[in-house]
Amino acid sequence: MPLWDRIKESTATMQTQLMAKKNDLKSGAFRDAAMAMCALVAAADGSIDPSERRRVAQLIATNEVLQNFGAADLQRRFEDNLARLTADFDLGKVSVLQEIAKAAKKPAEARAVVQIGIVIGGADGDFDKTEQAVVREACHTLGLPPHEFDL
């Protein structure tokens, strides 16, 4: 199977799994970790261009699992995390990974955060090596084995 098809299939599978858990994903820790993950994946290469920012913001606004939370609140949290990452990527990454770690206490939430990272990373059809690397790092932060997510 071509890589593009595997990425699309993996993204669709992750989204389906997230939808099955939607009613369990309502905590503030999940919200904070999910927005941190979105920002980390968006800025994985150390920068984020305006079109990428808009695309991720649109995905956040339209993702059914994230509709448990207010769109304006999610957008603000995403932008705050992006600001940390663009001001100083290495220092910002430490802060963003601390936000992601908030979901570690609940395994279902931790897995959902990783799945959101994969959905965001694969949304453009190119879940590239830098995006995979930051999602792998988030797995370690959450105490999850990356191979569970084919990373």
Secondary structure as UniProt FT lines:
FT   HELIX           3..20
FT   HELIX           22..24
FT   HELIX           28..42
FT   TURN            43..45
FT   HELIX           50..62
FT   HELIX           65..68
FT   HELIX           71..87
FT   HELIX           89..101
FT   HELIX           102..105
FT   HELIX           107..122
FT   TURN            123..124
FT   HELIX           129..142
FT   HELIX           146..149
//
